[in-house]
Amino acid sequence: MLNNLKGKSAWRRYGQWGGCLLLLATSLLANLPAYANPMGRPATPGAAPTPVNTRAKEADHPIFLPMIRQGAVASNTAQQRDCLAPEQTYGRMFASLPSATWNIDDLQLLALKSMAEEELDPTPEGEVDDEENTDIDAGYTYVGQFIDHDLTLDDRPNDLTTPIDPQTVKNFRTPQFDLDSVYGAGPTLSAQLYEADGMHLKLGAPLTGSSDSGAADLLRDNNGQAIIGDPRNDENRIVAQLHTVFIRFHNKIVDSVRQAKPQLSASQVFSEAQSLVLWHYQWAVLTDFLPTIVKPQIVQAIVRLNPTPNGPRWQTTLRYYNPCMNMPVEFSVAAYRFGHSMVRALYRLNSTLPNRLPVFSNTAETTLNLGGFSPAPSNFAIDWKFFFPMSAPRQVGIPQASYKIDGSLVYPLSLLPLPATGSGPANLAQRNLLRGMQLGLPTGQEVARAMGVRPLRDDQILVGKASGDAADTVAITTISPAFAGKTPLWSYIFAEATANAYKVQDGHTVGEQVAPFRLGAVGGQIVAETIVGLLKADPTSLFNNSFQPSPAFTSPGGKFGFKELIRAAIAD
Ligand code: HEM
């Protein structure tokens, strides 16, 4: 596991992951690789952490400045919100609910039970795997991760246990759908991301292996480190190529704006293209991603597109989100981490690679897994039909399904690369559960009651794979009685999704699956309200501008989702 990753390579990979912000801060770290000392972590095992002056760091590295869209109203959400709290920290959606605590050993046990064992004999390709959520294509997992990296980054060291007030924790991403992960701080302040014309974003080396002739890796420096707005988008090959799809979409739109309006200056073209990219992306989030991962009835009650005599109008109803709470930790540390359970163990990238590849494994050999933070093997071009329904008819594996939103994470997610002497767990379930307690989250049951929803009974809170085989799950209270009536919010949202998909009682699923695995009353409400609330609070978002996706990109019926965005981006 962790210790099998040797010395520098392990430091390197973790540093780029956990200490994203220092990726470009080589000047701070003189003789060390840039990735070796994320956020004050000891560069030498056993040495005291070096204090890092965050302000100086941001000033030195303009890529981390909050993005201000050229030509758009500068980010004035603080004024709009009329809030005293600074907007760049975290907050609580249910601030009056008590913070839940457990014995750390109990959380560790829950984390271990939430992590599947290594699958030594995986379900063969072409057969349906009982962990697959056939209602959600695998691409949505990485759209979810990409969105996460646009909205929230709590980049602190490996202390996951000292309680901390979310209001004091800085969010290193703007809590807006502004793709600061892609645009950085724009062509002037993040010039390294842009072509000399100040309009197009740069791509890296071409990739082969699929029919997508424009497929490319991320732009990289001589050390192979990605030069992008948020280094986490290099964490695996799928999210990395999704990032390049966004770059290609932006570049396409730049070309069409230039063609349509040759009189515009470069900065005007950039600004207009950027707004169009963002609004298309926001449209796809609202109309495609959200109803795919949250029960549609919940989405409908929060956001609707109503026909009016003056054209369609968005209508929103928020019950718990208010813009003064900043990025709610109920979203960033629990509900929106639902995506960790959608990650598959194995993925097929294209038809030319002989095998599916594990999302992570214990090898530094880049051709053997999909772990990132290094140049992609040249034949790793993604054929998007394996991730979205790009071509009809559907077949098993085309596209691949995501895994179920249930109380089980695949084994490779217990292999997060960490420094050999690091203090943080390499197991993602442990990190999520500890982080949730550290930031003072309430229990799932408390949130349900606060929403006027009847909480699930303890025997309905399942941990483990909701495969349909009763033996694969247990009731949470069999792990420890400490969880009686008191489920960590992250685990609770999985239990809800499972209880939507199956009848659940006595710690097991009963009978056949009856509905898709989607986020339910608590998880779905937190996720949908936060996404809609962030868009509402942003005066430059599609809610505050009349926008319809370009008919050049839509499918019949006017649909514009992530499939359509990818199709538009990669079209010759
Ligand atoms: C292979 C896929 C993924 C890997 C390896 C991964 C790994 C991680 C890691 C290591 C963290 C930091 C944990 C901590 O220390 O607290 C994290 C945070 C997070 N992840 Fe993932 N993740 C993946 C996919 C996803 C997906 C699909 C989603 C959502 C749909 C997601 C949502 C989040 C969120 C919201 C955070 C908190 C970000 C922050 O506020 O800093 N992740 N993930």
Boltz pocket constraint, residues with backbone or C-beta under 6 A from the ligand:
constraints:
  - pocket:
      binder: B
      contacts: [[A, 140], [A, 141], [A, 142], [A, 143], [A, 144], [A, 145], [A, 148], [A, 152], [A, 153], [A, 154], [A, 155], [A, 235], [A, 236], [A, 331], [A, 332], [A, 333], [A, 336], [A, 337], [A, 338], [A, 339], [A, 340], [A, 342], [A, 343], [A, 359], [A, 416], [A, 428], [A, 431], [A, 432], [A, 435]]
      max_distance: 6.0
